[in-house]
Amino acid sequence: MGETDGRIQILSRPVRSTADVQSALSDAGFEWLSHYGSVDPLHDTYGIKVCGIHDEEDALSIRSLLVSMFPTWTGGGVYHKDYGREPGFVSSVYRDKPRQREEWETA
């Protein structure tokens, strides 16, 4: 699962999995920069996301591919991002529930 240094657990599997996902995307006919912009690890939830997907149908197909690759990871989904470096659809899958975000009130 991960390595430990006695204080924290280092989850390295998602980082190694990005290459596996890129290979599976290519095998399924999805090419980098033509169909999607990047494959990134989700460190906080132990998962993978594919960003900058141009077409909604492709995003849904990529989400299905991710679920088939990681069948025990139940979180994730598809959403549209219309800002930033890689606008477009994002497909993700993750193992752990996202932590609630802390909100601080400023005086």
C-alpha positions in Angstrom: 0.0 0.0 0.0 2.6 2.6 1.0 5.8 3.2 2.9 6.1 4.6 6.3 8.8 6.7 7.9 7.3 6.2 11.4 5.3 9.5 11.3 3.3 9.5 8.1 2.3 7.0 5.5 3.5 7.7 2.0 1.0 6.6 -0.6 3.0 6.0 -3.8 0.5 3.8 -5.7 -1.5 6.6 -7.4 1.7 8.2 -8.7 2.8 4.9 -10.3 -0.7 4.3 -11.6 -0.7 7.4 -13.7 1.5 5.7 -16.3 -0.9 2.6 -16.2 -3.9 4.9 -16.8 -2.1 6.7 -19.7 -1.4 3.4 -21.3 -5.0 2.1 -20.8 -6.3 5.4 -22.3 -4.1 5.0 -25.3 -5.2 1.4 -25.7 -8.9 2.6 -25.6 -8.2 5.1 -28.4 -7.8 8.3 -26.2 -4.6 10.2 -27.0 -2.9 12.7 -24.9 -3.6 16.4 -25.9 -6.1 15.2 -28.5 -8.6 13.8 -26.0 -7.3 14.9 -22.6 -4.7 17.1 -21.0 -3.2 15.2 -18.1 -3.5 12.3 -15.7 -2.8 13.3 -12.1 -2.7 11.6 -8.7 -5.2 12.7 -6.0 -3.0 12.5 -3.0 -5.6 13.6 -0.4 -8.1 11.0 -1.4 -5.8 8.3 -2.8 -7.0 8.4 -6.4 -6.5 9.4 -10.0 -8.0 12.1 -12.2 -7.9 12.7 -15.9 -8.2 16.4 -16.7 -8.9 18.6 -19.8 -11.2 16.2 -21.5 -12.7 17.9 -24.5 -15.9 15.9 -25.0 -18.5 14.9 -22.3 -19.1 11.4 -23.9 -15.3 10.8 -23.7 -15.3 11.9 -20.1 -18.0 9.4 -19.3 -16.1 6.6 -21.1 -12.9 7.5 -19.4 -14.7 7.4 -16.0 -15.9 3.9 -16.9 -12.3 2.9 -17.8 -11.0 4.2 -14.4 -13.7 2.3 -12.5 -12.8 -0.9 -14.4 -9.1 -0.3 -13.5 -9.8 0.4 -9.9 -13.0 -1.5 -9.0 -12.6 -1.1 -5.2 -12.3 2.6 -5.4 -15.9 3.9 -5.1 -15.6 7.7 -5.1 -15.1 10.1 -7.9 -17.2 11.2 -10.9 -17.3 13.5 -13.8 -17.5 17.3 -13.7 -16.9 20.3 -16.0 -14.2 22.9 -15.2 -14.4 26.1 -17.2 -11.3 27.9 -15.8 -7.6 27.4 -15.3 -4.9 25.7 -17.2 -6.9 22.7 -18.4 -10.5 23.6 -19.0 -12.9 20.8 -19.9 -14.3 17.7 -18.2 -12.5 15.9 -15.4 -13.0 12.2 -14.7 -11.8 10.8 -11.4 -11.9 7.8 -9.1 -10.6 7.6 -5.6 -10.5 5.3 -2.6 -10.9 7.5 0.4 -13.7 10.0 1.1 -12.6 13.6 0.8 -12.0 15.4 4.1 -14.3 18.2 5.0 -12.7 21.5 4.2 -12.0 23.7 7.1 -13.4 27.2 6.8 -12.0 30.0 8.8 -13.8 33.2 9.7 -11.8 36.3 9.3 -12.2 39.2 11.7 
